[in-house]
Amino acid sequence: MFKRKLYISVLMLFTLLFIAACGNESGTDGSGGNDDQFLDFITGDPEGTWAAIGTGISDRVNESLDGIEVVSKPGSGSVGNPEAVSIEKGDIGMSYNPFLLKAENGEAPFSDKMTNLRAVASLTPTVVHFIQNSDMKIDSLEELISTQTDITLGIPPEGQGSNYIGNMIFESQGIESIEDTLNDWGGDIYYGNMSNLTDAWSNRQIDSIISTLNVPGSAIEESMAASEGKLMNIGDELANVLINEQGFEPYTIPSGTYNNQEKDVETVGLSIIVFARDDVSDDVIYELTKTIYENEDYLANVHSSFENFNADNMADNLTLEVHPGAEKFYQEKGLMD
């Protein structure tokens, strides 16, 4: 009798475990009712502008999707995101045209051709900022290079988009190594993320900072407030080379944007490009494109860099082949033939 009761108890236990297991298989979170498909939208530093923009766009587009959820996640930024999306470690991402073209062609810093990436939308520009000590007499980055000024330059570390863009700028002037060249001029280089660079600037460990940020950049605001400096022009000839040969765009930082900035500053920028893998659903990308287009005011509240965003320019400057879902939307709006 005891053995029979034990047998029945064990049988009931296994039956309950089986039912629980079956329930867990019906949803991704064990709730038994969640069959959503998740698409990862990879951005940048979790504390940075790109993460905020990606989260804002994802939250808004999810209001229009049924059975699919776009999830904003931190990513490697402009350099690392193309490969991550290409090899399915993400589905949608952010980068810049020069990096996306190099990824497509398998050019450095990429080793393999990534032919499965498609452009979705051009957003606000990330802008080259060059600040220097107020007592320095040079007026532009171009003049700093031409006069071989001995400075200690702060720049983000290797692997970050700002570092690569900084090297692109100096290479356009025939300088292969910023560090070696500054050492030859009697200067030095200081690598650090923006919080480290802000601290080094405040402590006068460095004379200048070069980085790419959306306007207004909080790190530049903090630096200019902590220690007096000058936001510098990039220089006409240097700007022309970057615009005509490297895919940059002209950008004016209006006077008063930053502390002690009394004049407009002429520099260059690169528009943030939202891109996706070619196998991401046309319907999802259509809704994503539509969401960005129809929510200018919302995006301006997500980040102030969208205050001058014009959604009618979203199809401009897309150098990759455009995703069919985005292309369909742009054609409906008359933004693309």
N, C-alpha and C positions, 0 to 999 in steps of 0.2 A: 504493500500500500504506500509505504514511504517512497519507494523507488518510482512508483507511478506518478505521485505528486511532484517529485523532483523533475521527472521527465517533462511533465506538463508545464512546470514553471520555466524550465530552460527553453522549451519550445516557444512559449509566449514571449520570452525575452528576445529571442532571435527574430520573432515576427515583428516586434516593435522596432528593433534596430533596422530591419529591412525596410519598414515603412518610412522611418526617419531618413534613411539613406536615399530612398526614391524621392522623397520630398526635397532633399538638398539638390538633387540633380536637375530639378525643374527651374532653378534660378541661379544666377551667378553669385548671389550673396546668401544663399541658404534660406531665403524667405519663402520660396516656393512659387513666387509669382512674378519674378523679374526676368524677362527674356530679352532685355535691351542689348543691342550691340553697342560696344564702346569704341570710339575713335579717338586716338590720342593726338592732341594739338600741342606740339612741343615748342617751347618758347626760349627763355633764357634764364638768367639768375632769378631765383625765387623772390628776391627782394627788389628786382629791377622793373623797368618800364615794360619790357616785353611780356613779363609774366602777368602784369596788370592788364595789358591790352588783350592778351590771349584769354584770360579769364573773363573779361568783359564780353568779348565776342562770343565765346563758348556759351556763357550763360544766356545770352540773347538768342542765339540760333537754336538752342535746345527748346525754346518755347514754340518753335515751328516744326520740330522733328517728332516723329512718332516711331517708337521702337529703336531709335538710334540716339545715343548721347555722345556729344563731343566733350571730351575731358581735357582741360588745359593742364599741362604738366611742365615743370621746369625742364630746360634742355641745355645743350652745349652752346647755344647761340648761333650766330651767323655762319661760323666755320664748321661746327659739328653737326648742325641740324640737317643739311642736305644728305649726308651719308646715313644718318639715323632714319630718316624717312625712306630713303631708297632701299635699305635693308630691312624695312618693316619693324624698326624699333619705335616708330611713330608713323602717323598717317598724314598729318598736316603739319606744316612748320612755318617758321619765319627765317628769312635770310636777306641777302642783298644780291642784286643782279650779277656783280662780278664773281661772287662765290658760286652762284648757281650755274653760270656759264662754265666756270672752271670745273665744277663737278660734272657737268654734262660731257665735257671734253676730256675728263681724266687728267687735268693739269694740276700742278702743285697749288695748294697743299693736299690735293686728292690724288690717289694712286690709281683708281679705277674709274672708268666711264660710267656715269649714272644717267642712263637715257630714259629712265622711267619717272622723271620729275616733270611736273606741269605747273605753270604759273596760274594763280587765282586772282590776286588783287595787289595793286600798288597802294600803300598806305602813306603815312606821314614820313618825312625824311629824318634819318638820324644824321646829326650834323657834326662836322669836325670842329672841335673846340681847342684853341691853343691859348693858354694864359701864361703870362710871365710876370716876373717881379716889376713893380711900377718904376723902379729906378733904372731899369735897362733901357737903352736908347733905341733899340731896333723897333720897327713898326710892323713887321709881318714875319710869318714863318719863312717866306721866300728870302727875305733879307737875312734872317738868322743863318740860313744855309749858305747864301752867297758870301757872307762876311766871315763864315766859319767861327761864329761866336762860341766862346768856351762857356758852356752852361752845364748844369746837372739837370737832365731832362727826366721827368716822371712819365712813365708809360705803362699801361697794363701788361701783364706777363704774356709770354708766348702761348699760343693756343686760343687766346681771346681775339674777337673780331677787331677790337680797337688796336691791338698790337699789329695785326696783319695789315690793317688799313694804314697805320702809321708807317709801316715798312714800305707799302705801296707808294706813299707820298714821297718818302726819301729816295726810293729807287727810281722814281720818275726824274729825279735830279742827278742820277748817276751814282747814288750812294747805296752800296750793297749791304753794308752793315752799319746800322745806326750806332751801336755800341763802340765798334772799332773807330769809326769816324769821329765821334765825340771825344774819345780818348786821344786821338791824334790832334784834336783842336785844343786839348788841355782841359776838357770837360769830363762828364761821366753820365751814366744812365742809372735810373732807379726804377726797378720793376715792382708793381704792386696793384692790387685791385683798387677801385676808386676810393674806398674808405681809407686804405693805407696811403694813397696818394694825397688825399685831403689832409691827413695827419702830418705827412711829411712836408706838405706845403705850409701848413700852419706853423710848423716848427722850423721853417726855413732850411730844411735839409735839401730841398730842390728849388731850382730857379724857375722851372716851367713845367707845365703839364700839357700833354696832347692826348686827346681821347675823343671818342664819338658818342654823342648823347642826344636824346630828344630834347627839344627846346620847350620850356626851360629845364636844364639839367640840375637836379638837386645837389649833386656833388660839386658842380661849379658854383652854385649859389652859396653853399657852405664854405667853399674855399675862398671865394671873393669876400665873404663876410668875415672870415677868420683872420685873413691877412691881406693887406692891400695889394692888388695886382691889376693887370691890364688884360682885357680880352682882345686878341690880336687878329688882324686880317690875315688871310692866307697868302695874298699877293696875286696880282693880275696874271702874270705869265705862268706861275705855278698852277693857278686855278684853270687857265685855259688848257694846259696839258692834261690835267686830271679830268676835265669835262670832255675833251675831244678824244682822248686816248684810253681813259680808264672807266668811263661810264658814270662819272660823278655828275651831280647837278649843282648849279649855282644856288647859293642860299644867303639871304641877308638876315642877320640877327638884329632886330630893331633896337635902337637906343633905349636904354632903360630896362632892358630885359634882365640885366644883372646889376648888382651893386657897383656903383662907380663907372658904369658904362654910359658915357655921355654921347657917343656917336654910334651910328649903324656900323656893324662889322660884316665885311664881305668874306664869306668862306664858301665851303662846298659841303654837300651832303649826299647821302644815298637813301633812296626810299626803301622802307621796309617792304619786302615782298612776301605775301602769303602764298605758299605753294603746297602742292599735294602730290601724292603718288598717283600714277595714271590709272590704277585700279580702284581708287576710291569712287564710290557711287556718284554718277552724274547728278542725281537728285539732291544728294547731300551738299555737293559743291555748289549747285545752283542756289540752294537755300542759304548757304554760308555767304555767297556773294551778294545775294539779295539783302540779307541781314545787315551786312556792312554798309551797303548802299543806302538803305532806308533809315539808318540810325546815326546820322551825323551828330545830332545834339546829345544823344546818349553817349556816344564815344567821347565827346568833348568833356563829359562828366567823368568818364573812366580815366582819361589822362588829358591834361591841358594842351598837349602837343596837337590834339585834334581840333583845337579851336579854329584853325584856318584850313581844316581838311575840306576838300571839295570832292564829293563822291563821283562827280562826272569825270574825274581824272583817274579813276581806279584802273582803267584799262590801258593807261599810258605807261610807257617805259617797261613793258613786260617783254623781256628778251627771250625767255623760254617759250616753247609752244604752250598755248593757253589750254587749260583743262576744258573739255567739252561742256561740262556743267556751267562753268563761268562764262564760256563763249556764248552759250545759249542766252544767258541773262543779258550780257552786253549787247548782243544783237537785238534783243527785244527792246532795249533802251536806246538803240541807235548809237551806241558807243563803239561799235565794232561792225565792220562789213561782214 
